[in-house]
Amino acid sequence: MAIDKLILRPNAKLRFLEVLAFYTDIDENLGRRFNEQVEKCLNYIKDNPYLFRKCYGEIRVCYTKTFPYAIFYIVKFTPKTLKERVYVINILHTKRKIRYRNN
């Protein structure tokens, strides 16, 4: 199946912008590198959505290479387009003790 779209949920987009602002405040170059790293992961997820392991039910996780962040996402089939869509649920720091719950 072909991936139709990759959609960032509002909380994932908000978290990404918060972290991007944090790294940019430290150093503009650091913010740019974080942005590139997340974009690279998102493109890889879109190209290979089933490559990454499931961690909570149908939720999969992809880790950034140089920053301690994980991208949590699900893949859903849309009958209308007969294609699959990737929904990025959240972007979380890997060193914090926050468990993602699908509410």
KEKE-3310 file (N, C-alpha, C; in steps of 0.2 Angstrom, whole numbers, plus 5000, padded with zeros to 4 digits):
npx = (5004:5002:5008:4998:4997:5007:5003:5004:4998:4990:4996:5008:5014:5014:5023:5035:5037:5040:5051:5060:5061:5067:5080:5084:5085:5096:5106:5107:5111:5110:5096:5093:5099:5092:5079:5082:5085:5073:5065:5071:5068:5054:5052:5058:5049:5038:5042:5045:5034:5031:5043:5047:5046:5032:5026:5016:5001:4995:5004:5018:5036:5049:5066:5076:5092:5103:5098:5089:5075:5059:5048:5032:5019:5005:4999:4986:4973:4964:4948:4942:4952:4959:4972:4985:4988:4999:4999:5006:5008:5014:5029:5042:5053:5066:5073:5065:5053:5040:5026:5018:5000:4987:4973)
npy = (4994:5011:5026:5039:5052:5061:5065:5077:5077:5089:5090:5084:5093:5104:5101:5098:5111:5118:5111:5114:5128:5128:5122:5131:5143:5140:5138:5143:5135:5123:5121:5121:5109:5100:5101:5097:5083:5078:5080:5071:5059:5059:5058:5046:5038:5040:5034:5021:5015:5003:4998:5001:4997:4991:4999:5002:4994:4998:5008:5015:5017:5029:5033:5048:5051:5058:5066:5066:5060:5053:5048:5045:5036:5031:5020:5021:5014:5022:5020:5028:5034:5023:5021:5022:5031:5041:5045:5056:5055:5060:5068:5064:5066:5055:5052:5056:5051:5049:5041:5036:5037:5031:5040)
npz = (5000:4997:5005:5008:5015:5028:5043:5056:5072:5082:5096:5094:5084:5092:5102:5095:5090:5102:5107:5096:5097:5110:5107:5097:5104:5112:5103:5086:5076:5082:5083:5070:5066:5074:5068:5055:5058:5063:5052:5043:5050:5049:5035:5033:5040:5032:5020:5024:5033:5041:5046:5058:5076:5085:5100:5109:5108:5093:5090:5084:5085:5081:5083:5085:5078:5083:5093:5109:5106:5103:5090:5090:5081:5071:5059:5047:5037:5024:5018:5008:5000:4997:5002:5013:5028:5038:5055:5066:5082:5094:5100:5110:5123:5126:5138:5149:5161:5155:5151:5136:5133:5125:5124)
capx = (5000:5006:5006:4994:5000:5010:4999:5006:4993:4991:5000:5015:5016:5016:5029:5040:5039:5043:5058:5064:5062:5072:5087:5086:5087:5103:5111:5103:5114:5107:5089:5093:5101:5086:5074:5084:5085:5066:5062:5074:5065:5047:5053:5060:5043:5033:5044:5045:5030:5031:5050:5049:5043:5026:5028:5010:4996:4997:5008:5025:5041:5055:5070:5080:5099:5107:5094:5086:5068:5056:5042:5026:5015:5001:4997:4979:4970:4958:4945:4940:4957:4962:4979:4987:4990:5003:4997:5011:5004:5018:5037:5044:5060:5067:5076:5060:5048:5033:5023:5012:4994:4982:4967)
capy = (5000:5018:5031:5045:5058:5060:5071:5078:5079:5096:5090:5083:5099:5109:5098:5099:5118:5119:5108:5118:5134:5127:5121:5137:5148:5138:5140:5143:5129:5117:5121:5119:5102:5096:5102:5092:5077:5076:5080:5065:5054:5059:5056:5039:5035:5040:5029:5014:5015:4997:4996:5003:4992:4993:4999:5002:4993:4999:5014:5013:5022:5030:5037:5052:5048:5062:5070:5060:5061:5048:5050:5040:5037:5025:5019:5019:5013:5026:5017:5033:5035:5016:5022:5022:5038:5040:5050:5057:5056:5064:5068:5064:5066:5048:5052:5057:5045:5050:5035:5038:5033:5032:5041)
capz = (5000:4996:5010:5005:5019:5034:5047:5063:5076:5086:5101:5091:5081:5097:5105:5090:5090:5108:5107:5091:5100:5115:5104:5094:5109:5114:5097:5080:5072:5085:5081:5063:5066:5076:5063:5050:5061:5063:5045:5040:5053:5046:5028:5033:5042:5027:5015:5027:5039:5045:5048:5065:5080:5089:5107:5113:5103:5086:5090:5082:5087:5078:5087:5081:5078:5087:5099:5113:5105:5099:5086:5090:5076:5069:5051:5046:5031:5023:5013:5003:4995:4996:5004:5021:5031:5045:5060:5071:5088:5099:5099:5117:5125:5128:5145:5154:5163:5153:5146:5131:5134:5119:5127)
cpx = (5004:5003:5004:4997:5003:5007:5002:5000:4995:4996:5007:5018:5018:5022:5035:5042:5042:5050:5063:5066:5068:5079:5089:5088:5095:5108:5107:5105:5111:5100:5088:5094:5095:5080:5075:5083:5077:5063:5065:5070:5057:5047:5054:5053:5038:5035:5044:5041:5030:5038:5051:5044:5037:5028:5021:5004:4998:5001:5015:5030:5047:5060:5075:5087:5103:5104:5090:5078:5066:5050:5037:5021:5011:5000:4990:4977:4964:4954:4943:4945:4961:4970:4979:4989:4994:5001:5003:5008:5008:5026:5039:5051:5061:5070:5071:5056:5041:5031:5017:5006:4990:4975:4961)
cpy = (5006:5022:5037:5051:5056:5066:5071:5081:5085:5095:5088:5089:5104:5107:5099:5107:5121:5117:5112:5124:5134:5127:5128:5143:5147:5140:5139:5137:5123:5116:5119:5111:5098:5096:5097:5085:5074:5076:5073:5059:5053:5057:5048:5035:5034:5035:5022:5014:5009:4994:4997:4998:4995:4993:4999:5000:4993:5005:5012:5019:5023:5035:5041:5050:5052:5066:5065:5061:5055:5051:5044:5041:5030:5026:5017:5019:5018:5023:5022:5034:5028:5017:5022:5029:5037:5046:5050:5059:5061:5063:5069:5063:5059:5047:5053:5051:5047:5044:5038:5034:5036:5033:5042)
cpz = (5000:5002:5006:5009:5025:5038:5054:5067:5080:5091:5099:5088:5087:5101:5101:5090:5096:5109:5102:5094:5106:5112:5100:5098:5112:5109:5091:5076:5075:5083:5074:5062:5068:5071:5057:5052:5061:5056:5042:5043:5050:5039:5028:5035:5036:5021:5018:5034:5044:5047:5055:5070:5083:5096:5111:5108:5096:5085:5089:5085:5083:5082:5083:5082:5083:5093:5103:5112:5101:5096:5087:5085:5075:5061:5051:5039:5030:5017:5007:4998:4993:4998:5011:5022:5037:5049:5065:5077:5093:5097:5107:5118:5128:5135:5151:5155:5161:5149:5142:5132:5128:5123:5122)
residu = (MET:ALA:ILE:ASP:LYS:LEU:ILE:LEU:ARG:PRO:ASN:ALA:LYS:LEU:ARG:PHE:LEU:GLU:VAL:LEU:ALA:PHE:TYR:THR:ASP:ILE:ASP:GLU:ASN:LEU:GLY:ARG:ARG:PHE:ASN:GLU:GLN:VAL:GLU:LYS:CYS:LEU:ASN:TYR:ILE:LYS:ASP:ASN:PRO:TYR:LEU:PHE:ARG:LYS:CYS:TYR:GLY:GLU:ILE:ARG:VAL:CYS:TYR:THR:LYS:THR:PHE:PRO:TYR:ALA:ILE:PHE:TYR:ILE:VAL:LYS:PHE:THR:PRO:LYS:THR:LEU:LYS:GLU:ARG:VAL:TYR:VAL:ILE:ASN:ILE:LEU:HIS:THR:LYS:ARG:LYS:ILE:ARG:TYR:ARG:ASN:ASN)
# end
